[in-house]
Amino acid sequence: MRRPRGETLDRIARSGEAVFATDSADRVILWNRKCESLLGVSARSALGRRCDDVLRGRDVFGNMYCHRNCPAAFQARENRTPVNRFTLAVETSPGESRELQVSMFSIPSYHPALAVLVHVLREGAAESRLERELEGEAEVRDPLWPISPPGGGAAVILTAREKEILACLAEGLAVPAIAKRFFLSPITVRNHIARILQKLDVHSKLAAVVFAYRNNLLAS
């Protein structure tokens, strides 16, 4: 069940995870206490500023990653394909930086471009409880337009592994459960799901399952 946007933001503000959220102009509208302690930036200083100006994040090679018109933010808002977790080096004090794992989730609005983006920051590779919850809520989004076979009915070719993962989605399994079933990493499962969505030309896991049933892709 999808939570109201205000309820979700209130919940993550109290979360034990370092979380911030941005609006459609990439301005910070939420910066919780864990984020303050992790990054050494107060909410008063961060709120209202563009996230790239606050984070000044770089990739693992030292190249500037955060900038205006962030492609990851655009991808998350438009829900084209899932935004995979990525590593960001963030300056925490003059001359010092910290490598963080960043996950992005979109809280939908009536128009994709107006979605609020939630950023979960953490150290270490383990997926957090909040990330799993946000991922589960994102799975129930409606497709952006009616589902129909790509190319006017052209055949959709899935690999054996993609068919297995699509069947798991039809069972209602989340990414961690699928990863455990096939002895895969969650990142690998997400990459398979991204390819499935691309091949089916749909924009959510729910839409992929509906498409599969309508077009007999789950038949043995």
C-alpha positions in Angstrom: 0.0 0.0 0.0 1.4 3.4 -1.0 1.9 5.8 1.9 0.9 9.5 1.5 4.0 11.6 0.6 3.9 13.6 3.8 3.7 10.5 5.9 6.7 9.0 4.2 8.8 12.2 4.6 7.9 12.4 8.3 8.9 8.7 8.8 12.3 9.0 7.1 13.0 12.3 9.0 12.9 10.2 12.2 14.8 7.3 10.7 18.1 6.2 12.1 19.5 6.4 8.5 21.2 9.4 7.0 18.5 10.7 4.7 17.8 13.9 2.7 15.1 14.8 0.2 15.0 17.2 -2.7 12.3 18.9 -4.7 11.8 19.2 -8.5 14.5 21.9 -8.6 17.0 19.7 -6.7 16.7 21.9 -3.6 17.0 20.2 -0.2 13.6 20.1 1.6 14.6 17.5 4.3 17.9 16.9 6.0 17.6 14.7 9.1 19.8 14.6 12.2 21.7 11.5 11.1 22.6 13.3 7.9 23.8 16.2 10.0 26.1 14.0 12.0 27.4 11.9 9.1 28.2 14.9 6.8 28.9 17.6 9.4 26.4 19.9 7.7 23.5 21.3 9.7 19.9 21.2 8.4 19.8 25.0 8.7 22.7 25.2 6.4 21.5 22.6 3.9 17.7 23.4 3.5 16.8 25.4 0.5 20.1 24.9 -1.3 20.7 22.7 -4.3 22.0 19.3 -3.3 25.0 19.5 -5.6 26.0 22.7 -3.8 25.7 21.0 -0.4 27.3 17.6 -1.2 29.9 18.6 -3.9 30.2 14.9 -4.4 32.9 13.2 -6.5 33.2 9.8 -7.9 35.8 7.3 -6.7 38.4 8.7 -9.2 38.0 12.3 -7.8 36.0 13.6 -10.7 33.1 16.0 -10.0 29.8 13.9 -9.9 27.2 16.3 -8.3 26.2 19.1 -10.6 23.1 20.9 -12.0 20.7 18.8 -14.1 21.8 15.6 -12.4 21.2 12.6 -14.7 20.5 10.3 -11.8 17.8 12.6 -10.5 16.2 12.8 -13.9 16.3 9.0 -14.2 14.7 8.6 -10.8 12.0 11.1 -11.4 11.0 9.9 -14.8 11.2 6.3 -13.6 12.9 5.2 -16.9 15.0 2.5 -15.2 15.9 1.9 -11.6 18.8 4.0 -10.3 21.4 1.5 -9.0 23.2 2.3 -5.8 26.4 4.2 -6.4 29.5 5.4 -4.5 30.0 9.1 -3.8 33.0 10.8 -2.1 31.6 13.6 0.0 33.6 16.3 1.7 32.9 16.2 5.5 35.4 18.9 6.5 38.1 21.0 4.8 40.6 18.6 3.2 38.7 15.4 4.4 36.2 13.3 2.5 34.2 10.1 3.2 33.1 7.5 0.7 29.3 6.8 1.0 26.9 4.5 -0.7 23.9 6.4 -2.1 20.5 5.1 -3.0 17.8 7.2 -4.6 14.0 6.7 -4.4 11.2 8.8 -6.0 8.1 9.7 -4.0 5.6 10.2 -6.9 3.4 13.2 -7.6 0.7 13.7 -10.1 3.5 14.4 -12.6 6.8 12.6 -12.7 8.9 15.8 -12.9 7.4 16.9 -9.5 8.4 13.8 -7.6 10.4 14.2 -4.4 13.7 12.4 -4.4 14.8 10.6 -1.2 18.5 10.0 -0.9 19.7 7.4 1.6 23.4 7.7 2.6 25.4 5.1 4.4 28.8 3.5 4.9 29.2 -0.1 4.1 27.6 -2.4 1.5 24.7 -3.9 3.5 21.2 -2.7 2.4 19.4 -0.9 5.1 15.9 -1.6 6.4 14.7 1.9 5.2 16.0 1.2 1.6 14.1 -2.1 1.6 10.9 -0.3 2.7 11.3 2.5 0.2 12.0 0.0 -2.6 8.9 -2.0 -1.7 6.7 1.1 -1.8 8.1 2.1 -5.1 7.2 -1.3 -6.6 3.4 -0.6 -6.4 3.5 2.4 -8.7 1.1 2.4 -11.7 2.7 2.2 -15.1 3.0 5.6 -16.8 0.8 4.6 -19.8 -1.3 1.5 -20.8 0.8 -1.6 -21.2 1.1 -2.9 -24.8 3.6 -5.1 -26.6 6.6 -3.1 -27.8 6.7 -2.5 -31.5 3.0 -3.3 -32.0 3.3 -6.9 -30.9 6.9 -7.9 -31.7 8.2 -10.9 -29.7 9.9 -10.2 -26.4 13.0 -12.4 -25.9 14.1 -13.0 -22.3 17.0 -15.0 -21.1 16.3 -18.0 -18.8 17.5 -16.1 -15.8 15.3 -13.1 -16.7 12.3 -15.4 -16.9 13.1 -16.8 -13.5 13.4 -13.4 -12.0 10.2 -12.2 -13.7 8.4 -15.3 -12.2 9.7 -14.3 -8.8 8.3 -10.8 -9.2 5.0 -12.4 -10.1 5.2 -14.3 -6.8 5.6 -10.9 -5.0 9.2 -11.6 -4.0 11.4 -8.5 -3.1 15.0 -8.1 -4.4 16.7 -9.6 -1.3 14.5 -12.8 -1.4 15.2 -13.2 -5.2 18.9 -12.8 -4.5 18.8 -15.4 -1.8 16.9 -17.9 -4.0 19.4 -17.7 -6.8 22.6 -17.0 -4.8 23.0 -13.7 -6.4 23.9 -10.2 -5.1 21.0 -7.7 -4.8 22.8 -5.5 -7.3 22.9 -8.3 -9.8 19.2 -8.9 -9.3 18.5 -5.2 -9.8 20.5 -5.2 -13.0 18.4 -8.2 -14.3 15.2 -6.3 -13.4 16.4 -3.2 -15.2 17.0 -5.2 -18.4 13.6 -6.9 -18.0 11.8 -3.5 -17.7 13.8 -2.2 -20.7 12.9 -5.2 -22.9 9.2 -5.1 -21.9 9.2 -1.3 -22.3 7.5 -0.8 -19.0 8.3 1.4 -16.0 7.7 -0.6 -12.9 7.9 -4.2 -11.6 4.2 -4.4 -11.2 3.8 -3.3 -14.9 6.3 -6.0 -15.9 4.2 -8.7 -14.2 1.0 -7.5 -15.7 2.6 -7.4 -19.2 4.0 -10.9 -18.7 0.6 -12.4 -17.8 -1.1 -10.6 -20.6 1.4 -11.9 -23.2 2.0 -15.4 -21.8 5.7 -14.7 -21.0 5.4 -16.8 -17.8 4.2 -19.9 -19.5 6.6 -22.8 -19.3 
